[in-house]
């Protein structure tokens, strides 16, 4: 069998669904999304879902701002709740990072981020159980918080379908179709060929092996990231997300009153097989969680572990995504999100749509050249000019 489309999107996770939505918003609806399982069934459902615009890379800060604006208007845009909770976001640094914190906050404000420096007394009022003595400065985003990546992917998908996009679940792409140096479509596992002038690869941790046979190297390492769920033992009320760049951890509230704990020390990768990794925290990570939480939050004397899980990041050498045309005409890649994908997903979708329709970004704050695949071969990595000691990978 043969089908046709203007655009094929390979991958129905958050970024693929965002691209389908953004294309439909610009009037491109002859789009075929091929998802091998179900929408959002891969790493999307493992996202910590933190919403912050705190990035030293200005284009990423701008992308996160676009995402925030969509999340804030989600009920108007999508017609239902996508799980966004605007609790606020606080980041704390030690003395070596104060200057870069302040420079980063100023650069963020230049691209529209509403962020400011606040005092330790302000943070103590929000997190009275915390030991704040080691911190030298704090940044604050009142509009930050957390969301639900799975619900968001579903909302993107439903909106795109309503506009006419075809979303095929249980549909695996086994090969690209090419004619010389141009992509002409994809072949599905059942032998069906879907012919299209543009193919978007949004397959996250599975991207590198998919594209390698075609001479396209997307330098992604698959990193296993462990998460702990904590029962705090007290009613926390409305607490903000807390990013602790002294002991390198982050925590955020859950709707059921629990806390989600993640480790921000990403200097060493835990290389994993995305189709065969342990979905629970190992003993060493449990011990690390207990140590970090008890050190930072000594007031939570009755805290207890509730559960754990793990997911995988698709990590590039500079910990920033590839959203780019490739050496094959008509082939676009959106992958390598390195843990940033949820908060910037709406902007990712729009940039992909820009590349499909215009060939370049339509937002001057978000130049497509920042995310070009060729930057790795050119040794021109996308790095923050204001890196934090010990936590530069995520900022």
C-alpha positions in Angstrom: 0.0 0.0 0.0 1.0 3.6 -0.5 -0.2 6.7 1.3 0.8 10.3 0.8 1.2 13.3 3.1 2.9 16.7 3.0 4.8 15.9 6.2 5.5 12.7 8.1 6.4 12.9 11.8 8.2 9.9 13.2 7.4 9.7 16.9 4.3 10.5 18.8 5.9 11.6 22.0 5.7 15.1 23.4 7.9 16.7 20.8 6.3 14.9 17.8 2.9 15.8 19.0 4.0 19.4 19.6 5.3 19.6 16.0 2.0 18.2 14.6 0.0 20.7 16.7 2.2 23.7 15.6 2.0 22.7 11.9 -1.8 22.4 12.2 -1.9 25.9 13.8 -0.1 27.2 10.7 -2.5 25.5 8.3 -0.4 22.5 7.4 -2.8 19.6 8.2 -1.8 16.9 5.6 0.4 15.5 8.3 1.0 11.8 9.2 2.3 11.0 12.7 3.6 7.5 13.1 3.9 6.3 16.7 5.0 2.7 17.2 3.1 2.4 20.5 0.7 5.0 21.8 1.0 8.8 22.1 3.3 9.7 24.9 4.1 6.1 25.8 7.9 6.5 25.7 10.0 8.8 27.8 7.3 11.5 27.8 5.5 9.9 30.7 8.8 9.8 32.7 9.3 13.6 32.6 9.7 15.5 35.9 7.6 18.2 34.3 9.3 21.2 35.8 8.5 24.5 34.3 11.2 27.1 34.5 12.7 29.7 32.2 16.0 29.8 34.1 18.6 29.2 31.3 21.9 30.9 30.6 21.4 30.1 26.9 19.1 33.0 25.9 17.4 31.1 23.1 16.5 28.3 25.5 15.2 30.9 28.0 13.0 32.3 25.2 11.8 28.9 24.3 10.8 28.2 27.9 9.0 31.5 28.0 7.0 30.5 24.9 6.2 27.2 26.6 5.1 29.0 29.8 2.7 31.2 27.9 1.1 28.1 26.3 0.8 26.3 29.6 -0.8 29.3 31.2 -3.4 29.5 28.4 -3.9 25.8 28.1 -7.6 25.6 28.9 -8.3 28.3 26.4 -6.1 26.7 23.7 -6.9 23.0 24.3 -10.2 23.2 26.1 -9.1 21.3 29.2 -6.6 21.1 32.0 -3.2 19.7 31.0 -1.8 19.4 34.5 0.1 22.7 34.8 0.4 24.0 38.4 1.8 27.5 38.9 3.6 27.0 42.2 6.6 29.2 41.5 10.2 28.2 41.0 13.1 29.0 43.2 16.8 28.3 42.5 19.5 28.7 45.1 23.3 28.9 44.5 26.4 29.0 46.7 29.0 31.8 46.8 31.0 30.6 43.7 27.9 31.0 41.5 26.4 34.3 42.7 27.9 36.4 39.9 26.8 34.1 37.2 23.3 33.8 38.7 22.9 37.5 38.6 24.2 37.7 35.0 21.9 34.9 34.0 18.9 36.5 35.5 19.6 39.8 33.7 20.0 37.9 30.3 16.8 36.0 30.9 14.9 39.3 31.5 16.2 40.6 28.2 14.3 37.8 26.3 11.1 38.3 28.4 11.5 36.1 31.4 9.9 37.4 34.5 12.6 36.6 37.1 14.2 38.3 40.0 16.6 37.8 42.9 15.0 37.3 46.3 16.3 37.1 49.9 16.8 34.0 52.0 14.0 35.2 54.2 11.6 35.0 51.3 12.7 31.4 50.6 12.4 30.5 54.3 8.8 31.7 54.3 8.1 29.3 51.4 10.2 26.4 52.6 10.4 26.7 56.4 11.7 23.1 56.7 14.9 23.9 54.7 18.4 24.6 55.9 19.3 27.7 53.8 22.6 28.5 55.4 24.8 27.3 52.6 23.1 29.4 49.9 24.5 32.8 48.9 21.7 33.9 46.5 18.3 32.9 45.1 16.5 33.4 41.8 12.7 33.4 41.7 10.1 32.9 39.0 6.6 33.4 40.3 5.2 32.0 37.0 7.1 28.8 37.2 5.9 25.5 38.5 5.4 22.0 37.1 3.1 20.2 34.7 2.2 16.8 33.2 4.1 15.9 30.0 1.7 13.0 29.2 -1.4 15.1 29.5 0.3 17.8 27.4 1.2 15.4 24.6 -2.4 14.1 24.6 -3.7 17.7 24.3 -1.3 18.5 21.4 -2.4 15.3 19.7 -6.1 15.8 20.1 -5.9 19.4 18.8 -3.9 18.3 15.8 -6.3 15.5 15.0 -9.2 17.9 15.2 -7.5 20.0 12.6 -7.1 17.0 10.3 -3.7 15.5 11.2 -3.6 11.7 11.0 -2.1 10.2 14.2 -1.4 6.5 13.7 -0.6 4.6 16.9 0.9 1.1 16.8 2.6 2.1 13.6 6.4 1.6 13.5 8.6 3.2 10.9 11.3 0.8 9.8 13.0 2.8 7.1 13.3 6.2 5.4 12.6 6.4 1.7 15.2 8.5 -0.2 15.9 9.5 -3.8 19.6 10.5 -3.9 20.1 13.2 -1.2 16.4 13.8 -0.8 13.9 12.1 1.6 10.7 11.0 -0.1 8.9 9.3 2.8 9.0 6.4 5.1 8.3 2.7 5.1 6.2 1.2 7.9 6.5 -2.2 9.5 3.6 -3.6 7.5 5.2 -2.6 4.2 3.1 0.5 3.7 5.0 3.4 2.2 4.0 6.9 3.1 5.3 9.4 0.6 6.1 12.9 1.7 8.4 15.8 0.8 9.3 16.4 4.5 10.0 13.9 7.3 10.5 15.0 10.9 12.3 12.7 13.2 11.1 13.1 16.8 12.2 9.8 18.3 14.2 10.9 21.3 16.5 8.3 22.8 15.9 6.1 19.7 17.1 8.7 17.2 20.7 7.8 16.7 20.3 4.2 15.5 17.3 5.1 13.3 19.3 7.7 11.3 22.8 6.1 11.3 22.1 3.9 8.2 21.6 7.1 6.2 24.8 8.8 7.2 23.2 11.1 9.7 24.9 11.1 13.1 23.0 12.7 15.9 25.4 12.4 18.8 23.0 11.3 21.5 24.0 9.2 24.6 21.1 7.6 26.5 21.3 8.4 30.2 19.2 6.7 32.8 17.7 9.2 35.3 16.3 8.0 38.6 13.5 9.7 40.5 12.3 9.2 44.0 8.8 10.0 45.4 8.8 11.1 49.0 6.1 11.3 51.7 7.0 14.5 53.5 5.3 13.6 56.8 3.7 17.0 57.1 1.2 19.0 55.1 3.4 21.2 53.0 0.7 23.5 51.7 1.6 25.4 48.5 5.4 25.1 48.1 7.3 26.1 45.0 9.7 23.9 43.0 13.1 24.2 44.6 16.3 23.8 42.6 19.2 23.4 45.0 22.5 24.0 43.1 24.6 23.7 46.3 23.9 20.0 47.0 22.7 19.4 43.4 19.1 18.3 43.8 15.6 19.4 42.8 12.3 18.8 44.4 8.8 19.6 43.4 5.4 19.0 45.0 2.9 16.5 43.6 -0.9 17.0 43.6 -1.3 14.3 46.2 1.1 16.0 48.7 4.2 13.9 48.0 7.5 15.3 46.8 9.4 14.4 43.6 13.1 14.2 44.1 15.7 14.3 41.3 19.5 14.5 41.3 21.1 17.5 39.6 24.6 16.1 39.6 24.9 15.0 36.0 28.7 15.0 35.6 28.8 11.3 35.0 26.2 9.6 32.7 24.5 6.4 33.5 24.5 4.9 30.0 21.4 2.7 29.4 19.5 0.8 26.8 16.2 2.6 26.4 14.5 -0.7 25.7 15.9 -2.6 28.6 16.7 -0.6 31.8 15.7 -0.9 35.4 12.5 1.2 36.1 13.3 1.6 39.8 15.9 3.4 41.8 18.9 1.4 42.9 20.2 1.2 46.4 22.9 3.7 45.9 20.4 6.3 44.6 18.1 5.6 47.6 21.1 6.3 49.9 21.9 9.5 47.9 18.3 10.7 48.2 18.2 10.2 51.9 21.5 12.0 52.4 20.6 15.0 50.2 17.1 15.4 51.5 18.0 15.1 55.1 20.8 17.6 54.8 18.8 20.2 52.9 15.4 19.6 54.7 16.2 18.7 58.3 12.7 20.0 59.3 11.1 17.1 57.5 11.8 14.7 60.3 9.0 12.2 59.4 9.7 12.0 55.7 9.6 8.6 54.1 10.2 7.0 50.7 7.0 6.3 48.8 8.2 4.9 45.5 10.7 5.3 42.7 11.0 5.1 38.9 13.5 5.8 36.1 13.5 7.3 32.7 16.1 8.1 30.1 17.4 11.4 28.7 18.6 11.7 25.1 21.8 13.7 25.9 23.9 15.6 23.3 27.5 16.7 23.9 26.4 20.2 25.0 23.2 19.1 26.8 21.1 21.1 24.3 18.7 19.9 21.6 19.0 19.4 17.9 16.2 21.0 16.0 17.6 21.1 12.6 17.6 20.3 8.9 20.1 17.6 7.9 22.3 16.6 5.0 19.3 14.9 3.5 17.0 17.4 1.8 13.6 17.4 3.5 14.7 15.5 6.6 14.4 17.4 9.9 15.5 16.2 13.4 14.0 17.3 16.7 15.9 15.2 19.4 18.6 15.3 22.0 16.5 17.3 24.5 18.8 16.3 27.4 16.1 16.8 30.1 14.8 20.2 28.8 12.1 18.9 26.5 8.9 19.4 28.5 9.2 23.1 29.3 10.2 24.1 25.8 7.9 21.7 23.9 5.5 24.3 22.5 8.4 26.3 21.2 10.0 23.2 19.7 6.8 22.5 17.8 6.7 26.0 16.5 10.4 25.9 15.4 9.9 22.7 13.6 6.9 24.2 11.8 9.0 27.2 10.9 11.7 24.9 9.4 9.1 23.0 7.4 7.3 26.1 6.1 9.9 28.9 6.1 13.2 27.2 6.3 14.2 29.3 9.3 12.9 30.5 12.7 10.2 33.3 12.7 11.1 34.2 16.3 14.3 36.4 16.4 14.9 35.3 20.0 15.2 31.7 18.9 17.6 31.5 16.0 17.5 28.1 14.3 21.3 28.2 14.0 21.6 27.7 17.7 20.1 24.2 17.4 21.7 23.1 14.1 23.1 19.6 13.9 26.3 20.7 12.3 27.5 22.5 15.4 29.0 19.3 16.8 31.2 18.7 13.8 32.1 22.4 13.8 33.1 22.2 17.5 30.8 25.2 18.1 28.8 23.9 21.0 25.8 25.7 22.5 26.9 26.6 26.0 25.7 29.0 28.6 27.9 32.1 29.0 27.1 31.9 32.7 27.7 28.3 33.7 27.2 27.1 37.3 29.9 25.2 39.0 28.7 21.6 39.2 25.4 22.1 37.4 26.3 23.6 34.0 24.8 20.7 32.1 21.2 21.7 33.1 21.6 25.5 33.0 
